[in-house]
Amino acid sequence: MKIEELFSVRGKTVVITGGSRGIGEMIARAYIDNGARVIITARNAAACEALAAELSKTGDCTAIPADLSQMAEIDRFAAAVAAITDRVDVLFNNAGASWGAPFDDFPEVGWDKVMDLNVKSVFFLTQKLIRLLEAAASPVDYARVINIGSIDGQHISGIETYSYAASKAGVLHMTKMMAKNLAGRHIAVNAIAPGYFPSKMTAGIAEEFSSKSLADTPMQRRGDSDDMGGVALFLGSRASGFLCGSVVTVDGGYATTV
């Protein structure tokens, strides 16, 4: 197969949660630039709709704002997707939140908010969209579910984000559980574990820790949109056809040093 076919996502329908900024925006731009139809969602309706309007100038991008930390919103979003498409080729479960606090002061709200969005929504949104994923799936080209984890689910972070680390470790393990049980339905589930990419979330990291993490990264730089877009396109294309339950770590080598 020629590379143009092997890595093509042209014509695929792609749903991206947390798609209005950061890693989600990087993925949305990569898919729009390569001919996919993209549906993005985010809690901030204005930001979500503004990005969709911008990307629609060069492709097909629809915004359906939703707060996926709430089950009712997951149901509403899934129904809205089903109202405009009869298939979902690729689902990126990217929406996420973090919370940092010292151990003795860590609040319940900082646990529940993060777990509801980072873990619970990943499972239940995939469940609600399963019929649309099955409609896109075939034995020769599986539908894809790609969960966005984090290197903080693979190593012990230097900052006290207890619920975030636990949630991302949970996402990576849940990815393998989902992969095992959905492969028979011609749906391949894999995950990306990003390192430090520019985003609103990573902007809140203390400068001292940020500088140290950069020094500890063998490639001596942060991730950029091409780094994330390349991996995301690979996982949504025929090129990743035999990956099932895999975690692709994209961190410049940082997690190998700490």
C-alpha positions in Angstrom: 0.0 0.0 0.0 1.3 3.5 -0.9 2.0 5.9 2.0 -0.7 8.2 0.7 -3.3 5.5 1.5 -1.6 4.0 4.5 -1.6 7.2 6.5 -4.7 8.8 5.0 -7.6 10.1 7.2 -9.4 11.8 4.4 -13.1 11.5 4.6 -13.1 10.1 8.2 -15.5 11.5 10.8 -13.5 12.3 13.9 -14.8 13.4 17.4 -12.4 15.2 19.6 -13.3 16.1 23.2 -11.5 19.0 24.8 -11.0 20.1 21.2 -11.0 23.9 21.6 -7.4 24.3 22.9 -4.1 22.6 23.8 -3.6 19.0 22.6 -7.2 18.8 21.4 -6.8 21.8 19.2 -3.5 20.4 17.8 -5.3 17.1 16.9 -8.3 19.0 15.4 -6.0 21.1 13.2 -4.0 18.0 12.0 -7.2 16.2 11.0 -8.8 19.2 9.3 -5.6 19.8 7.3 -5.7 16.2 6.1 -9.3 16.1 4.9 -11.2 14.7 7.8 -14.6 15.8 9.1 -14.1 17.0 12.7 -16.5 17.4 15.5 -15.1 19.2 18.6 -16.5 19.7 22.0 -15.4 21.7 25.1 -17.1 23.2 28.1 -16.3 26.7 27.0 -18.9 27.3 24.2 -17.4 30.5 22.9 -13.9 29.0 22.5 -15.3 25.8 21.0 -17.4 27.7 18.4 -14.6 30.2 17.6 -12.2 27.4 16.7 -14.8 25.5 14.7 -15.5 28.7 12.7 -11.8 29.2 12.0 -11.2 25.6 11.0 -14.3 25.6 8.8 -12.6 28.1 6.5 -10.4 25.3 5.3 -12.4 22.1 6.2 -15.4 20.6 7.8 -15.5 21.3 11.6 -18.5 21.4 13.8 -18.7 22.6 17.4 -21.0 20.9 20.0 -20.1 22.5 23.3 -20.7 20.2 26.4 -19.5 19.7 29.9 -18.6 16.0 29.8 -18.0 15.8 33.5 -21.8 15.5 33.8 -23.7 12.3 32.6 -26.6 14.3 31.3 -24.2 16.3 29.1 -22.5 13.1 27.9 -26.0 11.9 26.8 -26.8 15.2 25.2 -23.5 15.4 23.3 -23.7 11.8 22.1 -27.3 12.4 20.8 -26.2 15.6 19.1 -23.4 13.7 17.3 -25.8 11.0 16.2 -28.1 13.7 14.8 -25.5 14.9 12.3 -23.6 11.8 11.4 -24.3 8.1 11.1 -20.7 7.0 11.9 -17.7 7.9 13.9 -14.4 6.6 12.5 -12.1 8.0 15.3 -12.9 9.2 18.8 -10.3 11.1 20.8 -11.1 11.1 24.5 -9.0 14.2 25.3 -11.0 16.4 27.7 -9.3 16.6 31.0 -8.6 18.6 34.1 -6.0 18.8 36.9 -5.9 19.8 40.5 -2.8 20.4 42.7 -2.7 20.7 46.5 -0.5 19.4 49.3 -1.5 16.0 50.6 -2.9 17.2 53.9 -5.0 19.8 52.2 -6.2 18.0 49.1 -10.0 18.5 48.9 -12.7 16.1 47.8 -13.8 18.4 45.1 -10.3 18.2 43.6 -10.7 14.4 43.5 -14.2 14.2 42.1 -13.9 16.9 39.5 -10.8 15.3 38.0 -12.0 11.7 38.1 -15.4 12.5 36.6 -13.9 14.2 33.6 -10.7 12.4 33.1 -11.9 8.8 33.7 -15.7 8.5 34.0 -16.4 10.6 30.8 -13.9 8.5 28.8 -15.7 5.3 29.5 -19.3 6.6 29.2 -18.8 8.7 26.1 -17.3 5.7 24.3 -20.2 3.6 25.5 -22.7 6.2 24.2 -21.0 6.4 20.8 -20.4 2.7 20.4 -23.1 2.3 17.7 -21.6 5.0 15.6 -18.1 3.5 16.1 -19.5 0.1 15.0 -21.1 1.7 12.0 -17.7 2.9 10.8 -15.8 -0.3 11.7 -14.8 -3.1 9.3 -12.5 -6.1 9.5 -10.0 -4.4 7.3 -10.1 -0.9 8.8 -11.2 -0.8 12.5 -12.8 2.2 14.0 -10.5 3.9 16.5 -10.8 5.1 20.1 -7.8 7.0 21.2 -7.6 8.0 24.9 -5.3 10.8 25.9 -3.4 9.8 29.1 -0.2 11.4 30.4 3.3 10.5 31.4 2.0 11.3 34.9 0.1 8.0 34.7 3.4 6.2 34.0 5.9 7.7 36.5 5.8 9.6 39.8 5.5 13.3 39.2 7.4 15.9 41.2 4.2 17.9 41.8 1.3 17.0 44.1 -1.5 16.4 41.6 -2.9 13.2 43.2 -6.2 12.9 41.5 -4.7 13.8 38.1 -1.9 11.2 38.3 -4.4 8.5 39.5 -6.8 9.4 36.8 -4.2 9.2 34.0 -2.9 5.8 35.3 -6.5 4.7 35.3 -7.0 5.9 31.7 -4.0 4.0 30.5 -5.1 0.7 32.2 -8.7 1.2 31.1 -7.5 1.6 27.5 -6.1 -1.9 27.7 -9.4 -3.2 29.2 -11.4 -1.5 26.4 -9.0 -2.7 23.8 -9.4 -6.3 24.8 -13.2 -6.2 24.9 -13.9 -4.0 21.8 -11.5 -5.6 19.3 -14.1 -8.2 18.6 -16.4 -5.4 17.4 -13.7 -4.1 15.1 -12.8 -1.2 17.3 -9.2 -0.6 18.2 -8.5 1.3 21.4 -5.1 2.8 22.0 -3.7 5.7 24.1 -1.3 8.6 23.9 0.7 9.6 26.9 1.9 13.1 26.3 4.7 14.8 28.1 5.0 18.6 28.3 3.1 20.3 25.5 2.2 24.0 25.6 -1.4 24.3 27.0 -3.4 26.1 29.6 -2.9 23.2 32.0 0.9 23.0 31.8 1.1 26.8 32.0 0.1 26.5 35.6 3.2 24.5 36.5 5.7 26.4 38.7 8.6 27.8 36.7 11.2 26.0 38.9 9.6 22.6 38.1 9.1 23.5 34.5 12.8 24.4 34.0 13.9 21.2 35.7 11.6 19.0 33.6 13.0 20.6 30.5 16.5 19.9 31.7 15.6 16.3 32.4 14.2 15.8 28.8 16.8 14.1 26.6 15.5 15.9 23.5 15.8 19.2 25.4 12.6 20.8 24.1 8.8 20.8 24.6 6.4 19.0 22.4 4.8 21.0 19.5 1.7 20.7 17.3 3.5 18.6 14.7 4.7 16.1 17.3 1.1 15.6 18.5 -0.5 15.8 15.1 1.8 13.2 13.7 1.1 10.6 16.4 -2.7 11.4 16.3 -2.9 10.9 12.5 -0.9 7.7 12.7 -3.3 6.2 15.3 -6.3 7.2 13.3 -5.1 5.7 10.0 -4.5 2.3 8.5 -0.9 2.6 9.4 -1.7 1.7 13.0 -3.9 -1.2 12.0 -2.3 -3.8 14.2 -2.1 -1.7 17.4 -4.5 -2.7 20.1 -4.2 -1.6 23.7 -0.9 0.2 23.0 0.2 3.4 24.8 2.4 5.7 22.7 4.5 7.9 24.9 5.2 11.3 23.3 7.5 13.2 25.7 11.0 13.6 24.2 12.3 10.9 26.5 11.4 12.7 29.8 9.7 9.7 31.5 12.8 7.5 30.9 14.9 9.8 33.1 12.7 10.4 36.2 
